[in-house]
Amino acid sequence: VSDLRLEALPGVPEEPGHCVVALVHSGRSQLAELFHAVGAIALEMGEQICGTPRPTGVILVTNGLQADPAQVTGALGISEEVPMFVVAAGSYVSGLAALAVYDADDPGATRTVADMEEAAAAQRWGTLDPGECTPARARELVAQLLADGSGEMLTALWAPPLTEADLDELGSWVRATWPDIEWHAYPAEGMAEALQVGVE
């Protein structure tokens, strides 16, 4: 897919601070690597992550998945007494929108958590499962999300059966049809869906 941009967003500080955790279907996948790249610990439930510095708090981005806080602290090897803030992102694209406004310099995390929740809630998104996902259905989904004419950026996460060529064609169509929309697409094998699209 051409013209991709993956920004290095503020990550978890080396000094003890808040640990940002993003739930994923698979901890060893392109999807997990994507969340690592934007500064989060990608956690598959049931996985044990060693060497996590003791944080002053945990910011948990749910990405449409469910987890008991005790499971998360146990997976990280930290005390259940460590404060946890839950950002209820309904999808992976919403989780990325939340992480885009994460501020590692907010010591109490209350302001940045509120900003992350707002960013996740404000995003319009939709998904296609592998059995229903074709290039034509992908266009229909994008058109539906952009039907009201609002939005500045469209983010697509894709996995098989879609191919890189399919996303190249989809991106070209989006740019031609909505020239003011900023388009980003990332391979994300490891999610349950074949396509997630979010509009901000």
C-alpha positions as CSV (number, residue, x, y, z in Angstrom):
1,V,0.0,0.0,0.0
2,S,1.6,3.3,-1.0
3,D,1.8,6.6,0.8
4,L,1.5,5.1,4.3
5,R,2.4,7.1,7.3
6,L,2.8,5.6,10.8
7,E,3.6,8.2,13.3
8,A,5.7,7.4,16.3
9,L,3.3,8.6,19.0
10,P,4.4,9.3,22.6
11,G,5.2,6.0,24.2
12,V,5.5,4.7,27.8
13,P,8.2,6.7,29.6
14,E,11.3,4.9,30.7
15,E,10.9,6.4,34.2
16,P,8.1,4.9,36.2
17,G,4.8,6.3,35.0
18,H,1.6,5.2,33.4
19,C,1.8,2.0,31.4
20,V,-0.4,2.0,28.3
21,V,-1.8,-1.4,27.4
22,A,-3.8,-2.3,24.3
23,L,-5.8,-5.5,24.1
24,V,-5.3,-7.6,20.9
25,H,-6.6,-10.9,19.6
26,S,-3.0,-12.1,19.0
27,G,0.1,-11.0,20.8
28,R,2.4,-12.2,18.0
29,S,0.9,-10.5,14.9
30,Q,1.1,-7.5,12.6
31,L,-1.7,-6.1,14.7
32,A,0.3,-6.3,17.9
33,E,3.3,-4.8,16.1
34,L,1.1,-1.9,15.0
35,F,0.2,-1.1,18.6
36,H,3.8,-1.5,19.8
37,A,4.8,1.0,17.1
38,V,2.5,3.7,18.6
39,G,3.8,3.2,22.1
40,A,1.5,0.7,23.7
41,I,2.1,-2.8,25.2
42,A,0.0,-5.1,23.0
43,L,-1.6,-7.7,25.3
44,E,-3.3,-11.0,24.3
45,M,-5.3,-12.3,27.3
46,G,-3.6,-15.4,28.7
47,E,-0.2,-14.1,27.7
48,Q,2.4,-13.3,30.3
49,I,4.6,-10.2,29.7
50,C,7.9,-10.2,31.6
51,G,10.0,-7.3,32.5
52,T,7.3,-4.6,32.8
53,P,8.6,-1.8,35.0
54,R,6.4,-1.1,38.0
55,P,4.1,1.7,36.8
56,T,2.3,4.3,38.8
57,G,-0.9,3.4,36.9
58,V,-2.2,1.5,33.9
59,I,-4.2,2.9,31.0
60,L,-6.0,0.0,29.4
61,V,-7.3,0.5,25.8
62,T,-9.9,-2.3,25.2
63,N,-10.1,-2.3,21.4
64,G,-13.5,-4.0,21.5
65,L,-12.3,-6.8,23.7
66,Q,-13.0,-7.6,27.4
67,A,-10.6,-8.3,30.2
68,D,-10.8,-8.4,34.0
69,P,-8.4,-5.8,35.5
70,A,-6.9,-8.5,37.7
71,Q,-6.1,-10.5,34.6
72,V,-4.3,-7.5,33.1
73,T,-2.2,-6.8,36.2
74,G,-1.5,-10.5,36.5
75,A,-0.3,-10.6,32.9
76,L,2.0,-7.7,33.5
77,G,3.3,-9.1,36.8
78,I,2.3,-6.0,38.8
79,S,0.2,-5.5,41.9
80,E,-3.6,-5.3,41.6
81,E,-3.3,-2.1,43.8
82,V,-1.9,-0.2,40.9
83,P,-4.6,2.2,39.6
84,M,-6.1,1.3,36.3
85,F,-7.9,3.6,33.9
86,V,-10.0,1.9,31.2
87,V,-10.5,3.5,27.8
88,A,-13.4,1.7,26.2
89,A,-12.5,1.8,22.6
90,G,-15.0,-0.2,20.6
91,S,-12.5,-1.3,17.8
92,Y,-8.8,-1.3,16.9
93,V,-9.2,1.8,14.8
94,S,-10.8,3.6,17.8
95,G,-8.0,2.4,19.9
96,L,-5.5,4.0,17.5
97,A,-7.5,7.2,17.6
98,A,-7.3,7.1,21.4
99,L,-3.5,6.5,21.4
100,A,-3.0,9.4,19.0
101,V,-3.9,11.8,21.8
102,Y,-2.1,10.1,24.6
103,D,0.1,12.5,26.6
104,A,2.9,10.8,28.6
105,D,3.5,14.1,30.4
106,D,0.2,14.2,32.2
107,P,1.3,13.0,35.6
108,G,-2.2,12.0,37.0
109,A,-3.4,10.7,33.6
110,T,-6.9,12.0,34.2
111,R,-6.8,14.6,31.5
112,T,-5.1,12.4,28.9
113,V,-7.6,9.5,29.7
114,A,-10.5,11.9,29.2
115,D,-9.0,13.0,25.9
116,M,-8.4,9.4,24.8
117,E,-12.0,8.4,25.7
118,E,-13.3,11.4,23.7
119,A,-11.2,10.5,20.7
120,A,-12.4,6.9,20.7
121,A,-16.0,7.8,21.2
122,A,-16.0,10.5,18.4
123,Q,-14.8,8.1,15.7
124,R,-17.2,6.5,13.3
125,W,-16.2,3.0,12.4
126,G,-17.3,-0.2,10.8
127,T,-16.0,-3.7,10.1
128,L,-16.2,-6.5,7.6
129,D,-15.7,-10.2,8.5
130,P,-13.6,-12.4,6.3
131,G,-16.5,-14.3,4.8
132,E,-18.2,-11.1,3.6
133,C,-15.2,-8.9,2.7
134,T,-14.7,-8.2,-0.9
135,P,-13.3,-5.0,-2.6
136,A,-16.8,-4.0,-3.5
137,R,-18.1,-4.4,0.1
138,A,-15.1,-2.4,1.3
139,R,-16.1,0.5,-0.9
140,E,-19.7,0.2,0.4
141,L,-18.5,0.4,4.0
142,V,-16.3,3.4,3.3
143,A,-19.1,5.2,1.4
144,Q,-21.5,4.5,4.3
145,L,-19.1,6.0,6.9
146,L,-18.5,9.1,4.7
147,A,-22.1,9.6,3.7
148,D,-22.7,12.6,5.8
149,G,-19.8,14.5,4.3
150,S,-17.9,15.0,7.6
151,G,-14.5,13.6,8.6
152,E,-10.9,14.6,7.9
153,M,-9.1,11.3,8.1
154,L,-9.9,7.7,7.3
155,T,-7.9,4.8,8.8
156,A,-8.2,1.2,7.4
157,L,-6.8,-1.9,9.1
158,W,-6.9,-4.9,6.8
159,A,-6.2,-8.6,6.8
160,P,-6.8,-11.6,4.5
161,P,-8.7,-12.2,2.3
162,L,-8.0,-8.6,1.3
163,T,-4.6,-8.0,-0.4
164,E,-2.2,-5.1,-0.6
165,A,-3.4,-4.6,-4.2
166,D,-7.0,-4.3,-2.9
167,L,-6.0,-1.6,-0.5
168,D,-4.1,0.3,-3.2
169,E,-7.2,0.3,-5.3
170,L,-9.4,1.3,-2.3
171,G,-7.1,4.1,-1.4
172,S,-7.0,5.4,-5.0
173,W,-10.8,5.4,-5.0
174,V,-11.1,7.2,-1.7
175,R,-8.6,9.9,-2.8
176,A,-10.5,10.4,-6.1
177,T,-13.9,10.5,-4.5
178,W,-13.1,12.4,-1.4
179,P,-10.0,14.4,-2.2
180,D,-10.0,16.3,1.2
181,I,-9.9,13.0,3.2
182,E,-6.5,11.9,4.6
183,W,-6.1,8.2,3.9
184,H,-4.1,5.7,5.9
185,A,-4.1,1.9,5.6
186,Y,-2.1,-0.6,7.6
187,P,-1.8,-4.4,7.4
188,A,-3.2,-5.9,10.6
189,E,-3.2,-9.7,10.4
190,G,-4.2,-11.0,13.8
191,M,-7.6,-9.4,14.2
192,A,-10.8,-11.3,13.8
193,E,-12.1,-9.1,11.1
194,A,-10.8,-8.7,7.5
195,L,-11.3,-4.9,7.6
196,Q,-11.8,-2.2,10.1
197,V,-12.4,1.4,8.9
198,G,-12.5,4.4,11.1
199,V,-13.4,8.1,10.3
200,E,-12.3,11.0,12.4
